Structures are given as structure tokens and as C-alpha cells.
Amino acid sequence: MRVGIPRALLYYQYYPAWKTFFEELGAEVVVSPPTTQAMLAEGSARVVADTCLPVKVFLGHVLSLVDKCDRIFIPAVRSVEKKVYNCSKFLGLPDMTKAVIPEAPPLLEVDIDVNEGKSRLYQSIYAMGRSINWNPFKVRQAGLAAWQAYLDYRELMSGSKLTPPEALAGMYGTAEKEPEVTRTGPARVKGTVALIGHPYLIYDEYINHRLIRRLEQSGNRIVTPEMVATPELKSAIAEITGGAYWTYEEEVVGAGGHYLQSGADGVIGIMAFGCGPDSLMMDMVRRHSVGLGSTPFMCLTLEEHTAEAGVVTRLEAFTDMIYRRKKKDRAVCV
Amino acid sequence: MRIGIPHIGNLYIPLKALFKKLDVDYVTPPPNTRRTLSLGVKYSPEGLCIPFKLTLGNFIEIAELGADTLVMPGSYGTCRLGYYAKTQDKILKDLGYNIEMIQMGVSEQKLLGLMKIIKRLANNASWYKIISVYTFCQKKMNAMDRIERLVQKVRAVEIEKGTANRIFKEALDAIDKADDSRTLKEVQTGYIERLNNVEKDPDARPLVVGITGEFYVVLEPFSNYDIESELGKLGVEVRRTTFLSEWTKFSLFLNPLGINEKDRIHRAALPYLKRDIGGDGWESIGEKVLHSNEYDGIVHLAPFTCMPEIIAQNIMPTTRENIPVLTIICDEQMTKTGVLTRLEAFVDLLKHKRRAGNGSRLKIAV
């Protein structure tokens, strides 16, 4: 059996776990190719205009998998931490996909909600695993292996300061890689820029107009949320918001808070237009940066119309300001 | 302590009575106006929904009147609402208002936590007093909603348009002034009789349109350009299941005890959406499925960028129960003409559909 995994949304956080799980059960894993203009256009055509960019991209990936696999894996992740939830879109994703892409192969759905208790969570994983392999012990083994793969992946990223695409390339060889990512770094580092935002925005080169590569080519070192260790993340979260509300957004806020205080010359927040959680959380980070007044902060909003030139102009202006500020070492208002 | 609570429909009427009887200083928020909206829009992050902007506008206007304790309803969950109190608190403090924000949520504070907040807001009044006063306010809400249900029917068939609305306004004033249960009862029966006696078109068979969608925009006429009256003017009978009286009864007392009035709606939505996605998205789909035989059409109201309603909007067209749905997105950019044009077109379409016979294969694209 071939299981399709769309290269979008939670892919960057959990792909090693998913891959391990399905392969342990004897299935073959098919990943959709990197985002292209056609995929985004096809995805957008299926949903109402208000739907946020990442979901449109996700549906484009699902469409590209339609003929290539027997099942498509779409988890409904409600909560991975007690009393901390996710955006409704993650919850409605399986049903929404079914509604707007009726030709899609049957979905593999799994409910992830730790508030319901461990047994419900395990049952949900078993139910999904059993639809591929009848042997419950095999499912258990696969689940444990997947968890280990996830931990290794996180460890690799925070330990060696790698971004998810780099870590994936390291783990699974060049097959995962996009055309030649050179990480030798620029000859002379002019500044360090922290990118904060969801992995599916930062690492999807099509929707963010090759942001990371652009910044690196112009002589910047890039740091991302995955490179912040959990304790630092937690303390920054507590300082800015007082407590977690959304899981994935907290990571963004925590990283923002951390980099605003140390480790970066400038922080760029990346959000999708119409993103519910981010519209609140980026504002929290912005307010925090105004209060601190130490590190410049800029927020880039992405949507399917974002013109490349507009993004480039803003990036250049921002980096120029950082360099000048570094040179003169004096406060500049943003 | 001066308490302020933002507008949600006519909630201010029972609240006024509640706090007056408990001898608590309560500030009635000034009615929602363009100023409220512009204040809210000015100080809100741009991507937030209209409930946030309008309630923030309310808070600013209440704070200008000297309120120092602000109560924001909303509980934790997948909808952003649970985070609004915190954000608004920050915004108001940054603006220099010296206020305390209290979040009143059902799901995490449970019944006991809620009761503690109520007791604190009530200046430690005795439970007997709180409960008796609350019962009275609940009666006010019931009276309001009973009259409103009738108004929705009368608006569609009245000969002189606007009569029902005028009576409704008077009724609200009278309910607001009523000070004890007996007067309240008299007011209720009096106005129901007046509405029954309004001159109506005897041959009218009005179209029935259900209103569903996000709680706030459904209940707050300012945020949807009073869509119910506009539909009434077009000769349409409006029905909705969301009413303040029921919502307070259930969300304050019965839901914490495990009784949920919406189970029926949720069951109807189950084939199309298996999980509660937060907000009112699940209910929107459920209502479409449940009422597809009863209604001629459905108007689905959603705030701009509302996450649960966007999912609902995407799923709704695919249900087997086929009934025309008009989704209206509410935000500060909305104009009255735009809404009216769309409503007129929608009502025309429903009329054609009815004329063609409900069983016909007439293809209708909305």
C-alpha cells in the first residue's frame, strides 16, 4: 500500500515520525513534490477565497497525490499539550479535504488530542495502524519507532542547529533536497537575521519567495525557531504571553521573544494573510519588541498575490537598516 | 468598582437590571456606532475578526465613562475568542486605561469558578439574592426573545413595513423599565398582543430563511447591518436557533453539568464534519442539514478571517441536503448597499425556486 503525505503544514514538524510509522507497518510512503505555482493555483480553485494560504497550498499538495497513492494521510491534530489547542483548520482538515476534493483516495485520519486521555489517543493511533496492518503488536512497535524518530529529529535540529529541510536531507539523503542548497555560508557574515513563523511558511520556498536563500546570499546568517532550546522557549513564552494558548504559535512567539533579546540583529516575522492565531501572536511579538526597543522587528505577510519585488524591497530595506545600525551601534526606530 | 461588559445584541438590558438589583455600579456601553467600530479598528491588529474590534471599541467607550472592571466572555478552545481578553487587556493598558480585565469562560473555570466570579462581581451578595436576581434577569431575556421570535414572523407579513420593528423597540424599552416580575409579565403579554394585532397580509406565504453562523455576528445587529429587518422588509420570515436566553441558560448552567442543547445539531453535522472545530462551525453545518426541509434558504453569517466558519463555508456546498446558502462575511469594510444587493438577489432566487416547485430539478448555483 502506498501512503501519500502532503509536503505542507505539519510535514516539517513530524515527517520522520510519520514516515517511520508507515514504513514499519509495511507501507510505502509517497511525498508530494515541493510547492509549485500550479499546485497553489489548483488548491486555491477548490476553496472559498477566505481560506488561508497554507491550507490552499496543502490542498494543492493533496491534489498532486491523488493518482499516486492508495491512501492519503491527514491527521486532525487538536492538541498535543494539555489545555493548549491548535487552530481549527488542523481539526477540520480531513473533513474539509474530503468535501472539496471528492476524487481523493480514502484518507487515513488520526485524532490527536491529549486532553481526551492517553487511552483515547492510543486507540486512535491503533485504529489507523490496523487499517494498514492487522497485527496490533506491529502497530505498537511502529508507534514506538515513530516516537523515537521524532525525538531524534528534534534532537538533530536543536543540537546541530539545522533547519527542518536540512535535517530531513541529512536523514534521508538527497532525495528530499531541492536543487542544491549550499550551506557553506557566505564568506563574510554581515548580520544575523532571525526568521520566526510557522515551518510551513519559512521552509516552503515557493510561497515565501526563497526567503532564506535570498537572505543568505546577501550575507546574512539565518536562525529559526527550531534552533532555540525548549527551556529558553518556555521562558520567553511566559514573558510575552503569560501562558500557552496555541501549540505551534507558542513556538513562534517564544522564538521571537528569545531572538529579540539575544542572538540576532533583526527579527523577521512571517505570517500568512488571514491566519487567525498569527494575527494575534505576531501582534504580541510586535508589542513586545516595541517595549524592549532593542532589536528591530518586521512582519511580512504572505498571500498568493504577494509580489516578489515587494518582498525583496522590504527585505533589502530591513537588512540595510540592520547593517547600518550595527555599524553605528545606535538605536533606530522601526 | 464600575463594571462594563461589551454589547452582544440586547444583553445590556438584563445586565442593567442584574447589577442594579445587586447595587453594583454598572456602565451601559454606548450603543454601537461608527465611532465604536473605528476606535476598535484603529487599535486592533488588522487580521482580527469584527467581534474583537467591536468589543474593543465598546471597552474603550466604557473606559471613557469611567469603568475599571471589564468583563469579557469567552472560554479557551480552538477559536481565538479565548485569547481576546488577554490581548484586549494589553491593548487597553498600552492606551493608558487603568482597568482590570476579567475573562468569563465556561469550559475552564467550570461552574464553581464562574460562581466565584459572579459572587465577586456582586460585591459578595448572598447566594439567595444573586439567584433570585438572576432568575429575574433570565425572565427578562426570555420575554425579549419571545417577543423577538414573534417580531421575526410579523416583519415578513405586515402591511405597513416597519411596524413590527417599532413595536419591538418599544417593547425593549418597556422590558428595560420593568422592575418586577409582574410588570414584566404584563409587558410581555401586552406586546405580544399588539404584535398579533398588527395588520397583516392574509394571503402571504412568506419565504422562510434561517440565520446561522458565528454567535456574535448573528446576535449583534450592528455587525450585520440588521440583516433580519432587511430580510423582513423583503417579505421573508427569519428563523434562528441562537438566542441569548437559551445561550445563557445552557452555557452558564447546563453545559457545565454535561447537558448540551446542541447535540441534535451536532449529530446532523456528523456525516460531513466529525469533530468540533471550535466557534460555531459545526453548528452552521448541522443547521443546514437539519433544516433543509423546513427552510427555503439559509443566510450564513461569518466574521472575516473566522477560522471555524471558513471551514464550514467550504464544507457546506457539498452536503447532500440541498438548500441555497448565502454566506455573508461581516467586517468593517462591509457596506449596506452591498449587503442589500446580495440579499435581494438571494431572495429573488428563492422565490424562483419556490415557484418552480420544491421537487423540480432546477439547478441553482449560489
Interface residues (C-beta under 8 A of the other chain):
Chain A: V47 V48 D50 T51 C52 A76 R78 K83 Y85 N86 C87 S88 K89 L91 G92 P94 D95 M96 A99 V100 P102 D111 T241 G242 Y245 M271 F273 G274 C275 G276 P277 D278 S279 L280 M282 D283 M284 R287
Chain B: P45 E46 G47 L48 Y76 G77 T78 C79 R80 G82 Y83 K86 T87 K90 D94 E108 Y272 L273 K274 R275 D276 I277 G278 G279 G281 F304 T305 C306 M307 P308 I310 I311 Q313 N314 I315 P317 T318 T327 I329
